[in-house]
Amino acid sequence: KPKQHMSGSLLPAAPAMPWVVLVAVAVGMLAAWLIHLVMRWNMGPRCSAGALLPPGSRGLPLLGETLEFFARNPSLELSPFLKRRLDRYGPIFRTNLIGEDLIVSMDPELNNLVFQKEEKLFQIWYPESIMRIMGADCIIATLGTFHKHLRTLVLRLFGPENLRLVLLHEVQQTAQASLLSWLDHPSIEVKEAISSMIFSITARRLISYDSSRSDGKLWKQFDAFLQGLLAFPLYVPGTAFYKCMQEEHNNIRKRRIDPDSEITWEEYKSMKFTSHVIHEALRLANIAPLMFRKAIEEVHIKGYTLPKGSKIMVNPSSIHLDPTVYKDPTVFNPWRWKDTTEPAGGSSKEFMAFGGGLRLCVGADFAKLQMAIFLHCLVTKYSWTAVKGGTMALSPGLQFPDGFHIQLVPKA
């Protein structure tokens, strides 16, 4: 209907606002932007002409394949995430986790190359989310001469000489005191109790921390920070494992003039079967389930090209659980190490519980000493009954979702 203008002239009425058209245009623009985003997301990294990137997928925009990767695995077998991609792509593939494009290595040759060519072809790298927690000045972030200097300082505390002269005594005293204190409780959660014990020994050396005068808050903060874990095997009377743990630790006690005297360095080094137990526990419960590096040069391996700047995620567990390397890999079998040379220096292509190369964990020998001494104090003087829990899961490191509670009693 015409309406009268202020001047008195008549103008045609304006048509209704075309909302449907505007919405359609907006939806079309949004769809085009999302398609562009997905296409760019799926393009992934680029490399030189004619080079072949490892196969793989970046998953969903922003999320990548993170949710599937961190899904809890209720067994000690290779996680479904890794197994599916191993079957589909092989041991070297691309993915996107926690916002980072990664090349995942489940290949022993590439893993070994990454560690052996440290600061030549690769250098240390960790996701930003991890580095915000660890801090920019932590030892894992240092490079070159500064890293060597820090490593030397740490080795003065935890190297073989100090282990023999100082830490052997301290570890035994702490293990004995911890086990004795467990007798006062109807139930002990093993992971938390052992992790607390290890923390007290290590913190005493590093920062002069005295756990006997502490309210426990520092340990709780560390536990929340790193979720420490020491896994050790149970032994059951009547089994061959029980007898071997007896063929070794009780024999050490019998050879002493005083059965309750402190463990000597020679006795510790004679614990061959205990060493097999420790290596088997570490194989199944890797100290560092994931390790990260960045390629500082273009790398060619196995027919693939890893572009300069590629971020590599090394997965040692895939080697530790490989049935072509270890027979029945999910079975706890210390005897598999009996006729096998244990990894020189704590690392090999088939065993990377402590990493390798220039950044082999400086606390490797200290960790093994603590496990051996604790096991000796445990099996020679105590027995225990499982109270509840004990179910294991990988996510991606080993966890006890319901804890593992035991009641400790002195041997008759």
C-alpha positions in Angstrom: 0.0 0.0 0.0 1.5 3.4 -1.0 2.4 5.7 1.9 2.6 9.4 1.9 6.0 11.0 2.0 6.5 13.9 4.4 6.5 16.2 1.4 3.1 14.8 0.5 4.2 12.7 -2.5 3.3 9.0 -2.8 6.0 6.3 -2.8 5.7 2.5 -3.2 6.0 0.4 0.0 9.4 -1.3 0.6 9.4 -5.1 0.2 9.8 -7.3 3.3 13.4 -7.9 4.4 14.8 -11.0 2.6 15.9 -12.9 5.8 15.8 -16.3 4.1 18.3 -15.1 1.5 20.6 -13.6 4.1 20.6 -16.8 6.2 21.3 -18.9 3.1 24.3 -16.7 2.2 25.7 -16.8 5.7 25.3 -20.6 5.9 27.0 -21.0 2.5 29.9 -18.8 3.6 30.3 -20.7 6.8 30.2 -24.0 5.0 32.8 -22.8 2.5 35.1 -21.7 5.4 34.7 -25.0 7.2 35.5 -26.9 4.0 38.6 -24.7 3.5 39.6 -25.3 7.1 39.3 -29.1 6.8 41.2 -29.1 3.4 44.0 -27.1 5.0 44.0 -29.3 8.1 44.2 -32.5 6.0 47.1 -31.2 3.8 49.5 -31.6 6.7 53.3 -30.8 6.4 55.1 -30.4 3.1 58.5 -31.7 2.0 60.8 -31.4 -1.0 59.5 -32.4 -4.5 59.2 -36.1 -5.1 59.6 -37.0 -1.4 57.2 -39.3 0.3 55.8 -38.5 3.7 54.8 -41.3 6.1 51.1 -42.2 5.7 48.5 -41.3 8.3 45.7 -38.9 9.2 45.4 -35.7 11.2 41.9 -36.7 12.4 39.4 -34.0 13.3 40.2 -30.3 13.1 41.7 -29.0 16.4 41.1 -32.3 18.2 43.1 -34.4 15.8 43.2 -38.0 17.1 43.9 -37.0 20.8 40.8 -38.5 22.3 41.3 -41.9 20.7 45.0 -41.9 21.7 44.3 -41.3 25.4 41.5 -43.8 25.7 42.3 -46.2 28.5 43.6 -49.6 27.5 42.5 -52.3 30.0 45.3 -54.6 29.1 49.1 -54.6 28.8 48.9 -55.2 25.1 49.8 -52.5 22.5 47.0 -49.9 22.7 44.2 -50.2 20.1 45.2 -46.7 18.8 48.7 -47.9 17.9 47.7 -51.4 16.8 45.2 -50.1 14.3 47.7 -47.7 12.8 50.5 -50.3 12.8 48.2 -52.7 10.8 47.1 -49.9 8.4 50.2 -47.7 7.9 53.1 -49.7 9.3 55.5 -48.7 12.1 56.0 -45.1 10.9 52.9 -42.9 10.5 51.6 -39.3 10.9 49.0 -38.1 13.3 47.9 -35.0 15.3 47.8 -35.2 19.1 47.2 -32.4 21.7 47.4 -29.8 18.9 50.7 -31.0 17.4 51.4 -32.7 14.0 53.6 -35.7 14.9 55.4 -38.5 13.1 55.0 -41.5 15.4 57.9 -44.0 15.4 57.3 -47.6 16.4 60.3 -48.7 14.3 63.4 -49.8 16.1 65.8 -48.4 13.4 64.2 -44.9 13.4 64.0 -44.9 17.2 67.7 -45.7 17.4 68.6 -43.1 14.8 66.7 -40.5 16.7 68.7 -41.1 19.9 72.1 -41.7 18.2 71.9 -38.6 16.1 70.9 -36.3 18.9 72.0 -32.7 18.1 73.0 -33.8 14.6 69.8 -34.7 12.9 67.4 -34.4 15.8 67.1 -32.3 19.0 65.0 -32.4 22.1 61.5 -31.2 21.8 58.3 -31.6 23.9 54.8 -30.2 23.3 54.1 -26.8 24.7 51.6 -28.2 27.2 54.3 -30.3 28.8 56.9 -27.6 28.8 54.6 -25.2 30.6 54.6 -27.7 33.4 58.2 -28.7 33.3 59.5 -25.2 32.9 61.8 -23.7 30.2 65.0 -24.2 32.3 64.5 -27.9 33.1 67.3 -30.3 32.1 65.2 -31.9 29.3 65.0 -28.5 27.5 68.7 -27.7 27.6 71.0 -28.2 24.5 74.7 -28.6 23.7 77.3 -27.7 26.2 74.8 -26.5 28.9 73.0 -29.9 28.8 76.4 -31.7 29.2 77.2 -29.5 32.1 73.9 -30.2 33.9 74.1 -33.9 33.1 77.6 -34.0 34.7 76.3 -32.3 37.8 73.4 -34.8 38.2 75.7 -37.7 37.6 77.8 -36.6 40.6 74.8 -37.3 42.7 73.4 -40.4 41.0 76.4 -41.9 39.2 77.9 -45.3 40.0 80.5 -44.0 42.4 78.0 -42.1 44.6 75.7 -45.1 44.4 78.4 -47.3 45.9 79.6 -45.0 48.5 76.5 -43.1 49.7 73.2 -44.1 48.1 73.4 -47.9 48.7 73.2 -47.2 52.4 70.6 -44.5 52.2 68.3 -46.5 50.0 68.5 -49.6 52.3 67.8 -47.5 55.4 64.8 -45.8 53.8 63.4 -49.1 52.4 63.7 -50.8 55.8 62.1 -47.9 57.6 59.2 -47.6 55.1 58.4 -51.3 55.3 58.5 -51.3 59.1 56.0 -48.3 59.1 53.6 -50.3 56.9 53.1 -52.8 59.6 51.0 -50.2 61.6 48.4 -50.0 58.8 45.7 -52.6 58.0 46.0 -51.6 54.3 48.7 -49.9 52.2 48.3 -48.6 48.7 51.5 -49.9 47.1 52.0 -47.4 44.3 51.5 -44.3 46.5 53.6 -45.7 49.4 56.6 -46.7 47.2 56.4 -43.5 45.1 56.5 -41.5 48.4 59.6 -43.5 49.5 61.4 -43.0 46.3 60.6 -39.3 46.3 62.0 -38.9 49.9 65.3 -40.5 48.9 65.7 -38.5 45.7 64.6 -35.1 47.1 67.0 -35.5 50.1 69.9 -35.7 47.6 68.6 -33.0 45.3 67.2 -30.3 47.6 68.1 -31.6 51.2 64.5 -32.4 51.8 63.7 -34.1 55.1 60.5 -36.1 54.8 60.4 -36.9 58.6 59.9 -33.1 59.2 57.4 -32.6 56.4 53.6 -32.6 56.4 53.7 -34.5 53.1 52.4 -31.7 50.9 55.6 -31.6 48.8 55.2 -35.3 48.0 51.5 -34.8 47.2 52.3 -31.9 44.8 54.9 -34.0 43.1 52.5 -37.0 42.8 49.9 -34.8 41.2 52.6 -33.4 38.9 54.1 -36.6 37.6 52.0 -39.6 38.8 55.1 -41.5 39.8 55.1 -45.3 39.5 57.2 -48.2 40.5 55.9 -51.6 39.4 57.3 -54.7 41.0 56.1 -58.3 40.6 54.3 -60.3 43.2 55.7 -63.7 44.1 53.5 -66.6 45.3 54.8 -69.5 47.4 55.2 -72.7 45.4 56.0 -71.0 42.1 59.4 -71.1 40.4 59.6 -67.3 40.7 59.2 -67.5 44.5 62.0 -70.1 44.7 64.3 -67.9 42.6 63.7 -64.9 44.7 64.3 -67.1 47.8 67.7 -69.0 45.4 69.1 -65.4 45.4 68.1 -63.0 48.5 68.0 -65.6 51.2 71.3 -67.0 50.0 72.8 -63.6 50.3 71.7 -63.4 53.9 72.9 -66.9 54.7 76.4 -66.0 53.5 76.7 -63.1 55.9 78.2 -63.4 59.4 75.3 -61.2 60.6 72.2 -61.8 58.5 70.8 -58.3 59.3 73.9 -56.5 58.3 73.7 -53.9 55.5 73.8 -54.9 51.9 77.3 -54.5 50.4 78.0 -53.3 46.9 79.3 -56.7 45.9 76.0 -58.3 47.1 74.0 -55.8 45.1 76.0 -56.6 42.0 75.5 -60.3 42.5 71.7 -60.0 42.3 71.5 -61.4 38.7 67.9 -62.7 38.8 66.7 -59.6 40.6 68.2 -57.7 37.7 66.2 -59.8 35.3 63.1 -59.1 37.3 63.8 -55.3 37.1 64.4 -55.3 33.4 61.2 -57.3 32.8 59.2 -54.9 35.0 60.7 -52.0 33.1 59.9 -53.6 29.7 56.2 -53.9 30.7 56.0 -50.6 32.6 58.1 -48.2 30.7 59.5 -45.3 32.7 58.8 -42.8 29.9 56.1 -44.3 27.6 56.6 -41.4 25.1 59.6 -39.4 24.1 59.7 -36.4 21.7 62.3 -35.0 19.3 62.3 -32.5 16.4 64.2 -33.1 13.1 66.7 -30.3 12.5 67.5 -31.5 9.0 65.5 -33.4 6.4 65.8 -37.1 7.2 65.3 -40.0 4.8 64.6 -43.5 6.2 62.7 -46.6 5.1 61.6 -44.9 1.9 60.0 -41.9 3.7 61.1 -38.3 4.1 60.8 -36.6 7.5 60.8 -32.9 6.6 63.0 -30.5 8.5 61.0 -29.3 11.6 59.1 -32.6 11.9 58.1 -33.4 15.4 58.8 -37.1 16.2 57.1 -39.1 18.9 59.1 -42.2 19.9 57.0 -45.0 21.4 59.3 -47.5 23.2 56.4 -49.7 24.3 55.7 -50.8 20.7 59.2 -52.4 20.6 58.9 -53.8 24.1 55.6 -55.5 23.2 56.6 -56.6 19.7 56.2 -60.5 19.5 58.9 -60.6 16.9 61.3 -59.2 19.5 60.0 -60.7 22.7 58.1 -64.0 22.8 54.7 -63.7 24.5 55.4 -60.0 25.1 52.5 -59.4 27.5 53.7 -62.2 29.9 55.8 -61.3 32.8 58.8 -63.6 32.4 62.1 -62.6 34.0 63.7 -65.8 32.6 63.7 -64.3 29.1 66.7 -62.2 30.2 68.7 -65.2 31.5 70.4 -66.0 28.2 70.2 -62.4 26.9 72.8 -59.8 27.4 71.3 -57.0 29.4 71.4 -53.7 27.5 74.8 -52.1 27.8 74.5 -48.8 29.5 70.8 -49.4 30.0 69.7 -49.0 26.4 69.5 -50.9 23.0 67.4 -50.9 19.9 65.1 -53.4 21.6 65.1 -51.9 25.1 64.5 -48.2 25.6 63.0 -48.0 29.1 65.4 -45.1 30.0 65.6 -43.5 26.5 69.0 -43.6 24.8 71.9 -41.7 23.2 73.1 -38.4 24.8 69.9 -38.2 26.8 69.9 -41.6 28.4 68.3 -41.1 31.8 71.0 -40.1 34.3 69.0 -41.8 37.1 68.8 -45.2 35.4 71.3 -46.9 37.7 69.8 -45.1 40.7 66.3 -46.4 39.8 67.5 -50.0 39.4 69.4 -49.9 42.7 66.3 -48.7 44.5 64.2 -51.5 43.0 66.8 -54.1 43.9 67.3 -53.0 47.5 63.6 -52.6 48.1 62.9 -56.1 46.8 65.6 -57.5 49.0 64.2 -55.9 52.1 60.7 -56.9 51.2 61.1 -60.6 50.3 63.6 -61.4 53.1 61.6 -60.1 56.0 58.0 -59.7 55.0 55.0 -61.4 53.4 51.8 -59.7 52.3 48.2 -60.3 51.4 46.4 -58.4 48.6 43.4 -56.5 50.1 41.9 -54.9 47.0 42.6 -53.4 43.6 45.5 -54.4 41.4 43.8 -54.0 38.0 46.2 -52.5 35.5 45.6 -50.2 32.5 47.6 -48.2 30.0 46.7 -44.6 29.4 49.4 -44.4 27.9 51.6 -45.1 30.9 50.8 -47.9 33.4 48.1 -47.1 35.9 46.2 -48.8 38.7 42.7 -47.2 38.4 41.5 -48.7 41.7 45.0 -48.6 43.3 46.6 -51.7 44.7 46.2 -52.2 48.5 48.1 -54.8 50.5 48.5 -55.8 54.2 52.1 -56.4 55.2 53.1 -58.8 57.9 56.6 -59.8 59.2 57.8 -63.3 58.4 57.9 -65.7 61.3 
